[in-house]
Amino acid sequence: MDLFADLWMGLSVAISPINILYLLIGAMVGMTVGVIPGFGPSAGLAILLPVTFGMDPISAVMMLAAIYYGAMYGGTITSILLNTPGESATVASTFDGYPLAQKGRAGPALVMQAVASFVGGTVGVILITLLAPAFAQVARNFGPPEYFLLAMLGMLTLLVMIGDNWKLGVISALIGFALGTVGVDLETGQSRYTFGSAELIGGIHFIPIAIGLFGLGELYHAFYKGLHKTGTGSIASYDRKKGFWPDAQDWISTRFTMVRGSLLGFVVGVIPGAGATIASLMAYSFERSFSKHPERFGKGEMAGLVAPESANNAASSGAMIPLLTLGIPGSASTAVLLAAFLLWGMRPGPLFMSQNPEFAWGLIASMYLGNMALLALNIFAIPLFVQIIRVPYRILAPCVVVICTLGTFSVASSMVEVYLMFAAGIIGFFMRSYGFSPAALVLALVLGPLAEEALRQTLTISRGSFTIFLERPGSIWIMVATAVLLIVLPLLQRYGRRAEAPAAGDAENAGS
């Protein structure tokens, strides 16, 4: 079959020594980023994106993708040991992970979360292998009208995730669109909003904005929350008499939980804008309602840890399908990945897998290897990553600032972009503090110019008539899908909040 031939070709690309090296580096960095509370995969990707300049594009994307799904593994370590999720997708893991650690079962909990993450990630990659070509085949007949609607779909689905603060999300996106108009208008040759600055003729690059909003903005917000005063925190207890490895009952009671969580997480992850956070909360709620002993959840039930862990990793894999085949990033992390693709001249979309087979299948094959590497790292390098938790923010912060500054300056050797990065960092802090969406801003900055170009091409084809969107079957299907998602996503979000509320209550009762 062509599918297996393509996958074999991807494996031959992925297993080259240099690609394996960068894959392991990405896995280690991803786990490290996940372990550090207050950071997340989007911040890690934005900060390290400039480091990939000069690298082979396939090696660079493999490393960045490993950072993306590796952060899902690392984020659970703090959830279990400190009751502090490394990022939002591991919030549900605190409900039963930390109570397990309080019972002296931190070792079995960490091993089980590693295995569940591996199962979820592997199931997700298998489904990517099977479904991604079908998605791409359906979308091959897309033209400028469809590309414009897809760009709008990516924006709208992310804005729905803002929830009750959708107005602030819209404002954030409009700011991103406005920044995307800076520079030379390629159609008329006129300068737009450059204020006479030669540095801005080429437009505002997304890298300093992304690094500032996610990297420095998250850092400033962590200081504002007082994380620099909390010291190194307290590590949960570990009972040596109970052993490091899970017992037989742990494996037996969760064998089907991993499968259910993986399948549910993948389905939710494919929906642009849903994301791993909702997937993990839904999986936790579903497993609790499915269990014969729901009263044990929130008090140290292993299934309550395994379900969200398998779901959030499967969801991170599922999010790669709309990114690769439609060019729609469904989260802040995949928006940064999209920016990386564009940086190397690769435009994800319907023709991406056929025009760049080594690139696309090499990335998919690397995810198989990356999940195996992360399983080994999680189990055998947990003590090393626990030490990262002990690093005070007053030491970590200067290192992050230096990396951000050097990375931004290396893009174009421009101090103007460094100033933009620091300005974006301040803006990112206020956006985070007042409920605005840095993710919507960056996504609009990335998709805005693409949407503008596609819309102009569409209106040129139709001679200025917008009825072209109603005359093409592909456009009609995308508009229908957009309408359905705008209805489904708020329901998923509401369901996720319902799942979080009782689980959090049980966790509080267990803690007291």
C-alpha positions as CSV (number, residue, x, y, z in Angstrom):
1,M,0.0,0.0,0.0
2,D,1.1,3.6,-0.6
3,L,0.4,4.4,3.0
4,F,3.0,1.9,4.3
5,A,5.5,3.0,1.6
6,D,5.1,6.6,2.6
7,L,5.5,5.7,6.3
8,W,8.6,3.6,5.5
9,M,10.0,6.6,3.6
10,G,9.3,8.8,6.6
11,L,11.1,6.4,8.9
12,S,14.1,6.3,6.7
13,V,14.2,10.1,7.0
14,A,13.6,10.2,10.7
15,I,16.2,7.6,11.8
16,S,19.1,9.5,10.4
17,P,21.6,10.2,13.2
18,I,21.3,13.9,13.1
19,N,17.5,13.8,13.1
20,I,17.5,11.3,16.0
21,L,19.8,13.7,17.9
22,Y,17.6,16.7,17.4
23,L,14.5,14.6,18.2
24,L,16.0,13.6,21.6
25,I,17.0,17.2,22.2
26,G,13.4,18.3,21.5
27,A,12.0,15.6,23.8
28,M,14.3,16.7,26.6
29,V,13.5,20.4,26.1
30,G,9.8,19.7,25.9
31,M,9.8,17.8,29.1
32,T,11.8,20.6,30.8
33,V,9.4,23.2,29.5
34,G,6.5,21.2,30.8
35,V,8.0,20.7,34.2
36,I,8.5,24.5,34.8
37,P,5.2,25.8,36.2
38,G,4.0,28.9,34.4
39,F,5.5,27.9,31.1
40,G,4.0,25.7,28.4
41,P,4.7,24.3,24.9
42,S,3.7,27.6,23.2
43,A,6.2,29.6,25.3
44,G,8.9,27.0,24.8
45,L,8.3,26.8,21.0
46,A,8.3,30.6,20.7
47,I,11.5,31.0,22.7
48,L,13.5,28.3,20.9
49,L,12.2,28.9,17.3
50,P,15.1,31.2,16.5
51,V,17.6,28.5,17.6
52,T,16.5,26.5,14.6
53,F,17.8,29.0,12.1
54,G,20.4,27.4,9.8
55,M,19.2,23.9,10.6
56,D,17.8,21.5,8.1
57,P,14.0,22.1,8.0
58,I,13.1,18.5,8.6
59,S,15.4,18.3,11.7
60,A,14.1,21.6,13.0
61,V,10.4,20.7,12.7
62,M,11.0,17.3,14.2
63,M,12.7,19.0,17.2
64,L,9.9,21.6,17.6
65,A,7.2,19.0,17.3
66,A,9.0,16.9,20.0
67,I,9.0,20.0,22.2
68,Y,5.2,20.4,21.6
69,Y,4.1,16.9,22.6
70,G,7.0,16.4,25.1
71,A,5.6,19.2,27.2
72,M,2.5,17.1,27.7
73,Y,4.6,14.5,29.4
74,G,6.6,16.9,31.6
75,G,3.7,19.0,32.7
76,T,2.3,16.1,34.7
77,I,5.4,15.8,36.9
78,T,4.6,19.0,38.8
79,S,0.9,18.1,38.8
80,I,1.6,14.9,40.7
81,L,4.5,16.1,42.9
82,L,3.4,19.7,43.7
83,N,-0.3,19.8,42.8
84,T,0.8,22.5,40.3
85,P,0.0,21.8,36.7
86,G,2.9,22.6,34.4
87,E,0.4,23.9,31.8
88,S,-3.4,23.9,31.4
89,A,-3.6,20.5,29.6
90,T,-2.4,18.8,32.8
91,V,-4.9,20.4,35.2
92,A,-7.1,17.3,35.3
93,S,-4.0,15.2,36.3
94,T,-3.8,17.0,39.6
95,F,-7.2,15.7,40.7
96,D,-6.0,12.2,41.4
97,G,-2.2,12.5,40.7
98,Y,-1.4,14.6,43.8
99,P,-3.6,12.5,46.2
100,L,-1.7,9.4,44.9
101,A,1.6,11.1,45.8
102,Q,0.2,12.1,49.2
103,K,-0.4,8.4,49.8
104,G,3.2,7.6,49.1
105,R,2.5,6.4,45.6
106,A,4.3,9.1,43.7
107,G,6.5,6.5,41.9
108,P,3.7,4.4,40.5
109,A,1.8,7.5,39.6
110,L,4.7,8.9,37.6
111,V,5.2,5.6,35.8
112,M,1.6,5.2,35.0
113,Q,1.3,8.7,33.6
114,A,4.3,8.0,31.4
115,V,2.8,4.8,30.1
116,A,-0.6,6.5,29.6
117,S,1.0,9.4,27.8
118,F,2.9,6.9,25.5
119,V,-0.3,5.0,24.7
120,G,-2.3,8.2,24.0
121,G,0.5,9.7,21.9
122,T,1.1,6.4,19.9
123,V,-2.6,5.8,19.3
124,G,-2.9,9.4,18.1
125,V,0.1,9.0,15.7
126,I,-1.4,5.7,14.3
127,L,-4.6,7.5,13.6
128,I,-2.7,10.4,12.0
129,T,-1.0,7.9,9.7
130,L,-4.4,6.4,8.7
131,L,-6.5,9.6,8.4
132,A,-4.2,12.4,7.3
133,P,-3.9,11.3,3.7
134,A,-7.7,11.1,3.4
135,F,-8.1,14.6,4.8
136,A,-5.5,15.9,2.3
137,Q,-7.2,14.0,-0.6
138,V,-10.5,15.7,0.1
139,A,-9.0,19.1,0.3
140,R,-6.9,19.0,-2.8
141,N,-9.4,20.9,-4.9
142,F,-9.3,23.9,-2.7
143,G,-8.6,27.3,-4.2
144,P,-8.3,30.9,-2.9
145,P,-11.9,31.0,-1.6
146,E,-11.5,27.9,0.4
147,Y,-8.1,29.0,1.8
148,F,-9.7,32.3,2.9
149,L,-12.5,30.4,4.7
150,L,-10.0,28.0,6.3
151,A,-8.0,31.0,7.7
152,M,-11.2,32.4,9.1
153,L,-12.2,29.0,10.5
154,G,-8.9,28.8,12.3
155,M,-9.4,32.2,13.8
156,L,-13.1,31.6,14.8
157,T,-12.5,28.3,16.4
158,L,-9.7,29.7,18.6
159,L,-11.9,32.7,19.5
160,V,-14.6,30.4,20.7
161,M,-12.1,28.9,23.2
162,I,-11.9,32.3,24.9
163,G,-15.3,31.4,26.4
164,D,-17.0,34.1,28.3
165,N,-14.4,36.7,27.4
166,W,-15.0,36.3,23.6
167,K,-15.1,40.1,23.2
168,L,-11.5,40.4,24.5
169,G,-10.6,37.5,22.2
170,V,-12.0,39.5,19.2
171,I,-10.0,42.6,20.3
172,S,-6.9,40.5,20.6
173,A,-7.4,39.1,17.1
174,L,-8.1,42.5,15.6
175,I,-4.8,43.8,17.1
176,G,-3.0,40.9,15.4
177,F,-4.7,41.6,12.1
178,A,-3.7,45.3,12.4
179,L,0.0,44.3,13.0
180,G,-0.2,42.1,10.0
181,T,-1.0,45.0,7.7
182,V,2.3,46.8,8.6
183,G,4.7,46.9,5.7
184,V,4.5,47.2,1.9
185,D,1.2,46.3,0.2
186,L,2.3,43.8,-2.4
187,E,-0.6,44.7,-4.8
188,T,-0.2,48.5,-4.8
189,G,3.4,48.9,-3.6
190,Q,2.4,51.5,-1.0
191,S,3.8,51.5,2.5
192,R,1.3,50.9,5.3
193,Y,1.8,52.1,8.8
194,T,5.6,52.1,8.7
195,F,5.8,55.7,9.9
196,G,8.8,56.3,7.7
197,S,10.8,53.5,9.3
198,A,12.9,51.4,6.9
199,E,13.0,48.6,9.5
200,L,9.2,48.1,9.2
201,I,9.0,48.0,5.4
202,G,9.1,44.2,5.5
203,G,6.4,44.1,8.1
204,I,6.3,43.0,11.7
205,H,7.8,39.6,12.0
206,F,5.8,37.1,14.1
207,I,8.9,35.8,15.9
208,P,9.6,38.8,18.2
209,I,5.9,39.1,18.9
210,A,5.5,35.5,19.7
211,I,8.6,35.4,21.9
212,G,7.5,38.5,23.8
213,L,3.9,37.5,24.3
214,F,4.5,33.9,25.3
215,G,8.0,33.9,26.7
216,L,8.5,37.2,28.5
217,G,4.7,37.7,29.0
218,E,4.5,34.3,30.9
219,L,7.6,35.2,32.9
220,Y,6.3,38.6,34.0
221,H,3.0,37.0,34.9
222,A,4.8,34.4,37.0
223,F,6.6,37.1,38.9
224,Y,3.3,39.0,39.3
225,K,1.7,35.9,40.8
226,G,4.6,35.6,43.3
227,L,6.2,32.4,42.1
228,H,9.6,33.8,42.7
229,K,8.7,34.0,46.4
230,T,7.6,30.4,46.8
231,G,11.1,29.0,46.7
232,T,11.5,25.5,45.5
233,G,8.2,24.2,46.8
234,S,7.7,20.9,48.6
235,I,8.0,17.5,47.0
236,A,5.3,15.0,47.7
237,S,6.1,12.0,49.8
238,Y,7.5,8.7,48.4
239,D,7.1,5.5,50.3
240,R,9.9,3.1,49.4
241,K,8.1,0.2,51.0
242,K,5.4,0.5,48.4
243,G,7.9,0.5,45.6
244,F,8.5,2.6,42.5
245,W,6.7,0.5,40.0
246,P,2.9,0.1,39.7
247,D,1.4,-3.1,40.9
248,A,-0.7,-5.6,38.9
249,Q,-4.0,-4.0,40.0
250,D,-2.9,-0.7,38.6
251,W,-2.3,-2.2,35.1
252,I,-5.5,-4.3,35.2
253,S,-7.8,-1.5,36.3
254,T,-6.6,1.0,33.7
255,R,-6.0,-1.2,30.6
256,F,-9.2,-0.1,29.0
257,T,-9.1,3.4,30.5
258,M,-6.0,4.2,28.3
259,V,-7.8,3.1,25.1
260,R,-11.0,5.1,25.9
261,G,-9.0,8.2,26.9
262,S,-6.8,8.0,23.8
263,L,-9.7,7.7,21.3
264,L,-11.8,10.4,23.0
265,G,-8.7,12.7,23.2
266,F,-7.9,12.2,19.5
267,V,-11.4,13.0,18.4
268,V,-11.5,16.2,20.4
269,G,-8.0,17.1,19.3
270,V,-8.9,17.0,15.6
271,I,-11.6,19.7,16.2
272,P,-9.7,23.0,15.7
273,G,-9.9,25.1,18.8
274,A,-10.9,22.3,21.2
275,G,-7.4,21.3,22.4
276,A,-5.8,19.1,25.0
277,T,-7.3,20.8,28.0
278,I,-10.9,20.1,27.1
279,A,-9.9,16.6,26.0
280,S,-8.4,15.8,29.3
281,L,-11.3,17.2,31.3
282,M,-13.8,15.4,29.2
283,A,-11.9,12.1,29.5
284,Y,-11.7,12.5,33.3
285,S,-15.5,13.2,33.5
286,F,-16.3,10.3,31.2
287,E,-14.1,7.9,33.1
288,R,-15.6,8.9,36.4
289,S,-19.1,8.4,35.1
290,F,-18.1,5.1,33.6
291,S,-16.4,3.8,36.7
292,K,-18.1,1.4,39.2
293,H,-16.5,3.4,42.0
294,P,-16.9,7.1,41.1
295,E,-16.5,8.0,44.8
296,R,-12.8,7.1,44.7
297,F,-12.1,9.8,42.1
298,G,-10.4,12.8,43.6
299,K,-9.0,10.7,46.4
300,G,-6.1,8.9,44.6
301,E,-7.8,6.7,41.9
302,M,-5.2,5.6,39.3
303,A,-7.9,5.7,36.5
304,G,-8.5,9.4,37.3
305,L,-4.8,10.0,36.4
306,V,-4.5,7.7,33.4
307,A,-7.7,9.0,31.6
308,P,-6.7,12.6,31.2
309,E,-3.0,11.7,30.5
310,S,-3.9,9.5,27.6
311,A,-6.4,12.0,26.4
312,N,-4.2,15.1,26.4
313,N,-1.4,13.3,24.5
314,A,-3.8,11.9,21.9
315,A,-5.3,15.3,21.5
316,S,-1.9,16.9,20.8
317,S,-1.4,14.3,18.1
318,G,-4.9,14.8,16.7
319,A,-4.3,18.6,16.4
320,M,-1.6,17.8,13.8
321,I,-4.2,16.6,11.3
322,P,-5.9,20.0,10.6
323,L,-2.5,21.7,10.8
324,L,-0.9,19.5,8.2
325,T,-3.8,18.9,5.9
326,L,-5.8,22.2,6.1
327,G,-3.2,24.6,7.5
328,I,-5.5,25.3,10.5
329,P,-3.7,25.7,13.9
330,G,-6.1,24.7,16.7
331,S,-4.1,26.1,19.6
332,A,-1.4,28.5,20.5
333,S,1.3,25.8,20.2
334,T,0.2,24.7,16.7
335,A,0.0,28.4,15.7
336,V,3.7,28.7,16.5
337,L,4.4,25.4,14.6
338,L,2.5,26.9,11.6
339,A,4.7,30.0,11.9
340,A,7.8,27.6,11.8
341,F,6.5,25.9,8.7
342,L,6.0,29.3,7.0
343,L,9.4,30.4,8.1
344,W,11.0,27.6,6.1
345,G,8.8,28.2,3.1
346,M,6.5,25.3,3.8
347,R,2.8,26.1,3.7
348,P,0.7,23.4,5.3
349,G,-2.5,22.6,3.4
350,P,-4.2,20.2,1.0
351,L,-1.2,19.8,-1.2
352,F,1.4,19.7,1.6
353,M,1.7,15.9,1.9
354,S,1.9,15.3,-1.8
355,Q,4.4,18.2,-2.5
356,N,6.6,17.6,0.5
357,P,6.3,13.9,1.3
358,E,9.7,13.6,3.0
359,F,8.9,16.5,5.2
360,A,5.4,15.5,6.1
361,W,6.0,11.7,6.6
362,G,9.3,12.3,8.2
363,L,7.5,14.4,10.8
364,I,4.8,11.7,11.3
365,A,7.4,8.9,11.6
366,S,9.4,11.0,14.1
367,M,6.4,11.1,16.4
368,Y,6.5,7.3,16.8
369,L,10.2,7.5,17.8
370,G,9.6,10.6,19.9
371,N,6.9,8.9,22.0
372,M,9.2,5.9,22.7
373,A,12.0,8.3,23.7
374,L,9.7,10.2,26.0
375,L,8.5,7.0,27.6
376,A,12.1,6.1,28.5
377,L,13.0,9.6,29.6
378,N,9.9,9.9,31.8
379,I,10.6,6.6,33.6
380,F,14.3,6.8,34.1
381,A,15.0,10.6,34.2
382,I,12.2,11.6,36.5
383,P,14.6,12.3,39.4
384,L,16.6,14.7,37.1
385,F,13.5,16.6,36.1
386,V,12.3,16.9,39.7
387,Q,15.4,18.9,40.4
388,I,14.3,21.5,37.8
389,I,11.3,22.2,40.0
390,R,13.8,23.4,42.7
391,V,15.4,26.0,40.5
392,P,14.3,29.4,41.9
393,Y,12.6,31.9,39.5
394,R,15.2,34.5,40.4
395,I,17.8,32.3,38.7
396,L,15.6,31.0,35.9
397,A,14.3,34.4,34.8
398,P,17.6,36.0,33.7
399,C,18.4,32.9,31.7
400,V,15.1,33.1,29.9
401,V,15.5,36.8,29.2
402,V,18.9,36.3,27.7
403,I,17.7,33.4,25.5
404,C,14.8,35.5,24.3
405,T,17.0,38.5,23.5
406,L,19.7,36.6,21.6
407,G,17.1,34.5,19.8
408,T,15.2,37.6,18.6
409,F,18.3,39.5,17.5
410,S,19.6,36.4,15.6
411,V,16.5,36.6,13.3
412,A,17.6,39.7,11.3
413,S,20.3,41.3,13.5
414,S,17.9,44.1,14.2
415,M,17.6,45.9,17.5
416,V,14.2,47.2,16.4
417,E,12.9,43.6,16.6
418,V,14.4,43.3,20.1
419,Y,12.6,46.4,21.2
420,L,9.4,44.9,19.7
421,M,10.0,41.7,21.7
422,F,10.3,43.6,25.0
423,A,7.2,45.7,24.1
424,A,5.3,42.5,23.2
425,G,6.4,41.1,26.6
426,I,4.8,44.0,28.5
427,I,1.7,43.8,26.3
428,G,1.6,40.0,26.9
429,F,1.7,40.5,30.6
430,F,-1.3,42.9,30.6
431,M,-3.2,40.7,28.1
432,R,-2.7,37.7,30.4
433,S,-3.7,39.7,33.5
434,Y,-6.9,41.2,32.0
435,G,-8.2,38.2,30.1
436,F,-7.1,39.0,26.6
437,S,-5.7,36.3,24.3
438,P,-2.1,36.3,23.2
439,A,-2.8,33.2,21.2
440,A,-5.5,35.0,19.2
441,L,-3.1,37.9,18.5
442,V,-0.3,35.7,17.2
443,L,-2.7,33.5,15.2
444,A,-4.2,36.6,13.6
445,L,-0.7,38.0,12.9
446,V,0.2,34.7,11.1
447,L,-3.0,34.0,9.3
448,G,-4.0,37.7,8.6
449,P,-1.6,38.2,5.6
450,L,-2.5,34.8,4.2
451,A,-6.2,35.5,4.5
452,E,-5.8,39.0,2.9
453,E,-3.9,37.5,0.0
454,A,-6.5,34.7,-0.5
455,L,-9.4,37.2,-0.3
456,R,-7.8,39.5,-2.9
457,Q,-7.2,36.5,-5.2
458,T,-10.8,35.4,-4.7
459,L,-12.3,38.8,-5.5
460,T,-10.1,39.1,-8.6
461,I,-11.4,35.7,-9.8
462,S,-15.0,36.7,-9.1
463,R,-14.6,40.3,-10.3
464,G,-15.5,41.6,-6.9
465,S,-18.5,39.4,-6.2
466,F,-18.8,37.6,-2.9
467,T,-21.3,35.1,-4.3
468,I,-18.3,33.0,-5.3
469,F,-18.3,31.5,-1.8
470,L,-21.8,30.2,-2.4
471,E,-21.0,28.8,-5.9
472,R,-18.2,26.4,-4.9
473,P,-19.1,23.1,-3.0
474,G,-15.8,23.2,-1.0
475,S,-16.6,26.7,0.3
476,I,-20.1,25.7,1.3
477,W,-18.9,22.7,3.2
478,I,-16.3,24.8,5.1
479,M,-19.0,27.4,6.0
480,V,-21.3,24.6,7.2
481,A,-18.4,23.1,9.2
482,T,-17.6,26.5,10.7
483,A,-21.3,27.0,11.8
484,V,-21.3,23.5,13.4
485,L,-18.0,24.1,15.2
486,L,-19.2,27.4,16.5
487,I,-22.1,25.5,18.1
488,V,-20.2,22.4,19.2
489,L,-17.1,24.1,20.8
490,P,-19.0,26.1,23.4
491,L,-20.9,22.9,24.4
492,L,-17.6,21.1,24.8
493,Q,-16.2,24.0,26.8
494,R,-19.2,24.0,29.1
495,Y,-19.0,20.2,29.5
496,G,-15.3,20.6,30.4
497,R,-16.2,23.1,33.1
498,R,-18.8,20.8,34.5
499,A,-16.2,18.0,34.6
500,E,-13.7,20.2,36.4
501,A,-16.0,21.5,39.1
502,P,-17.0,18.2,40.8
503,A,-13.5,16.8,40.4
504,A,-11.9,19.8,41.9
505,G,-14.4,19.6,44.8
506,D,-13.4,16.0,45.4
507,A,-9.7,16.9,45.3
508,E,-10.3,19.6,47.9
509,N,-12.2,17.2,50.2
510,A,-9.4,14.7,49.8
511,G,-6.7,17.3,50.6
512,S,-8.6,18.4,53.7
